[in-house]
């Protein structure tokens, strides 16, 4: 793997930096919370959509797409550079569900009619999708899902419940895994459907407020919801493999190190200008040691992300490597938040609404929101299992 960037890649990084400098408000400090988009307030969400449209016009949303679908077929390194700079700037506007997850899945498994109907609006940043995967009794063991879809003429009728559905309260559409054959082995009998209207009769979205007092997650119930059969992606009862394809696009890595670095740099500046016990916090040898160790680990995480991109650019599949990157990155998010609590002391417990907060209440938000970092998108236990079996060749069980 090469650790140097080409002239073209350096120029692209600078172009992204200049764009963000011009488009983000003066003294922009990002959306408070671990997720820049899903945890945003209504006002921040409006700004997110405006930024998304601008990114779409630049062609940056779809730079990873093949040219036949209006993309740039950009290199993996270029994609990582874009993701890194957006995250370092805490800039909203990217579309993880539509652009990064569903669209590539449709390109592989979708019909020509589905591609024609859905890809243009996704590319233009005009539609918000959400993901109907997890259920009250089906999280890490996703194949045990029980939401049913029964054939009825030209439609499927859906009944069941999905939970932890990010952005469902703002979504226009949903891609969903449902059980279409209850008698088949659990990895069989699952189908992948597209729901065109989240306001359809029978769909109810209930908010789940997290510890950081953010409305990100939702519980979505389906009561005899009709979906046309033409919205089936891939083969009937073979949706597990379509869903697995989508998860391959979900998991990346550079956002973890970028989020950590952005917050760590703020903490370093705070330590240089604030005192505790009559001395600058930056003079505390224990704090200095933790900062140094975290900075090193963050750069290791960043290097792993570029290693994964390098592998993908060569046509290799970074399976265990992606799990290693996810495992390290989410643990680091928790470590940086924990360091912030140590440095701010009691001020670390004050959120954005307190007039006495420090660092705009970010530490309280990060500390609470990163509790779930090692659970979401595959728990740390799942990642360790992948590393053990596929990386070290250890037996399952």
Secondary structure, DSSP 8 states (H G I E B T S, - for coil): ---S--HHHHHHHHHHHHHHHHHS-TT----SSS-TTTT--HHHHHHHHHHHHHHHHHT-TTTTS-GGGT-----HHHHHHHHHHHHHTT-----IIIIIIIHHHHHHH--HHHHHHHHHHHHTT---EEEE--BTTBSSSGGG---EEEEETTEEEEEEEE-S-TTTTT-SEEEEEEES-TTS-TTSSEEEEEES-TTSTTEEEEEEE-TTS-EEEEEEEEEEEEEEGGGEESSTTBHHHHHHHHHHHH---HHHHHHHHHHHHHHHHHHHH-EETTEEGGG-HHHHHHHHHHHHHHHHHHHHHHHHHHHHHTT---HHHHHHHHHHHHHHHHHHHHHHHHHHGGGGG--TT-TT-SGGGHHHHHHHHGGGTTTTTS-HHHHHHHIIIIIS-----
